[in-house]
Amino acid sequence: MVKLYGFSKVNAMARGMTRDLRVLWALEEMQLPFEIAGMDHPAHDLNTDAYRQLSPFEQIPSIDDDGLVLSESAAIVFYLAKKSGRLIPGDRDGEMQVMRWSFAAMNTVEPPLQGLLLLDWTARGECAKHREFLVGWSHRALGNLERWMADRQFVATDEFTVADILMAHVLRGIQDATLLVAYPGLVAYRDRCLARPAWKRAFEAYCERVEAA
């Protein structure tokens, strides 16, 4: 059985936005049995030698699937898709498109958005030039993604895949609503993915279980 190391307590600002939600969503979609090992972030549960064996960078999520250990949310959801045979095409071309857009979500779309989020959390109105750069970088990623999504329901294939879990969760993390005003297609895509019953179940269970520090 999959053992998922996810938050049991986390900073109030991060609660509801953490990356273990990507794995929880995938597990719900795939209907795979799992158990949760709750980790208390403020109590430094992640900063132990034992946990570093699972997650070298002391991050959530990680999994132990009968001795197979993985960290990094994208790697985990891709592994779960291969294990279950769900949310990933069985042909080589389809699988590579899912891999392509999973990498795009993590390496192209998320970095400027995450940088902007962290700057807004910490800079308190300072660093205007830095913020202008990050906003421009974000618009470049979002604008190109909006163009790609024209006439598409999902990002990698005609069906919902784990690439959509990753991309929709990245878009959900945007805190500055003005960033998305120019991209109605992305708003519709994000909302379409988040309307799935599996996401709603995963998020509701997370909110019941995870405490705000």
N, C-alpha and C positions, 0 to 999 in steps of 0.2 A: 504493500500500500504506500502511496505517496505521503510523505511527511513534509508538510510545508511550514517553514519557519517564517512567520509573519508577525506583525506588531500586535501586542496586547495593550501597550500604552505608548503614546507618541506625542510629540509637541502639538499643541492645539492648532497651530497654523497649518501643520502638515496633515492632520487627521482628515481622512476622506480623500486624500490626494496621493497616498503612498503607492509604491510600485507593486506591493504584494497584491493589490487589487487586480492587476493584470492577470496574475496567475489564478486568483480566486475566480475571476470571470471565466478564464479558459476551462478550469475544472468544472464549473457549473455547465458551460456549454457542452462539454464532453461527457458529463455525468460520470466522471471517474471518482471512485472512492478516495478519500484523503482524510488525514488528521492534521490538526494545526498545533504547532509548538509556539505558544505565545511568547513574544520577546518584549521586554520592558526597556524601551530605549533610554529613558531618563535614569534608570537603574544600571545602565551600562552593560546590559546583557549581551550586546553585540561586541563588546570590547574584551573578549576573553580568548585565550589560546584555543579553547575547544571550538568556539564559533568560527574562529579564523580558519580552521580546517575545512569548514563548509563554505565560507565566504571570505576570501583573502582580503577584501577591502572593507570588511566589517559592515556589510550592507544587507538590507532586506529587499527582496526575498531570496531564499535558497530552499532547495529541496533535497531530501534523501529518499530515493525510491529503491528500497531493498538493497542499499549499498551503493547505488549510483548517485553521486553527489553533484549538484549543479547550483551555481549562482548566476546572476544576471537575468533579469525578467524576460528578455527576448529569447535567450537561449532556452530558458525553462519552458516557455509556451510553445516554442518550436519543437522541443523534445516531446512534450505532452501530445502535440498534434501527431507526431510520428508514431508515438506509442499507441495512441487510440485509433489512428486512422481517420480522425475527424478534423475538420477545419483546415485541411490541407489537401490539395489534389494528389491523386495517385500517380499521375504522369510526371515525367521529368520537367517538362516545360512549365507546367503549372506550379510545381513545387519550387522551381527557381524564381518564378515571379513572386511567390509568397516570401521567399527569402529576400529577394531584392527589396520589396516594399517594407519588410520588417527592418532591414538595415536602414532604409531611407527614413523610417519613423524615428529610429534611435540616433542616427548619425547626421541627418540633414535637417529634419524638421525640429526635433527636440532641442538641440544645443542652443540656438538663439533664444527660443522661448524660455528655456530654463535659466539662461543667463539673465534675461530681462526680469523674470520672476524673482530671482535671488537679489538682483540689484534693487528692485522695488521694496523687497523685504528689509534690506539692510542700509540703503544709502540715505533714506529720509529726505529725498528731494535734492540731494547733491549729485554730482557726476552727470550733469545734463548732457555733455558731449558723448560720454560713454553710453548713456541711455539712447541718444539719437542714433548712434551706430547700431545698437542692438535692435531697435525698432526697425531700422532699414533692413537689417539682416533677416529679421522675422518676416517682414513683408515680402522679401524676395522668396523665401521658402514657401510662405502661404500662397503667394500669387501663382507660383509655378504649380503648386499642388491643386489650387482651384482650377487651373487650366487643364490639368490631367484628369480631374474628376468630372469635367463636362461630359454629360451623357453616360456617366458610369454610376452604378449603384454602390460598388465596393472597389477598393483601391487596387487589388492585385489580380482578381479574377471576377467572373460573373457572380460568384457565390461569396458569402461571408467567410472569411478565413482568420487565422491568428494575426495576419498582417493588419486586419481591421481592428482587432482588439488593441494592438499596440498604437496604431495611428489615432484611433478615436480617443484613447486614454491620453495621449499627448495633447490632442486638441482640447480635451476637457480641462487640462491643466492651465489653460490660458486664463489669467486673472484680469487682464486689462481688456475689457469687452470692446473697446474701440478698435482693437487689432482686427477683429473679425467683421466689422461693419461692411467692408468692401468684398467680403467673400461669402455670399449667401449659399453657394454650393457647398462649402465646407461646413457651415452651420447645419445645413440640412443633412449632410452626410454624418456628422457627429451625432446629431439627434436621432437619426435613423438607427445608428449602431447602439446608442444608449437606451433606445426603446425596447431592446431585446429583453425578454423575461429573465434570461440567465444573468445579465448585468444587474437587473433590479434585485434578484435574489442575492447575488454576491454582495452588492453594496449594502442592502438592508442587514444582512448577517454581520458584515464588517462593522457597521455602525452600532449594532447591539453589543458587539464583543470588544471593540477597541476603545480604550479610555483616552481622554485628552489629558495630557500632563499640565 
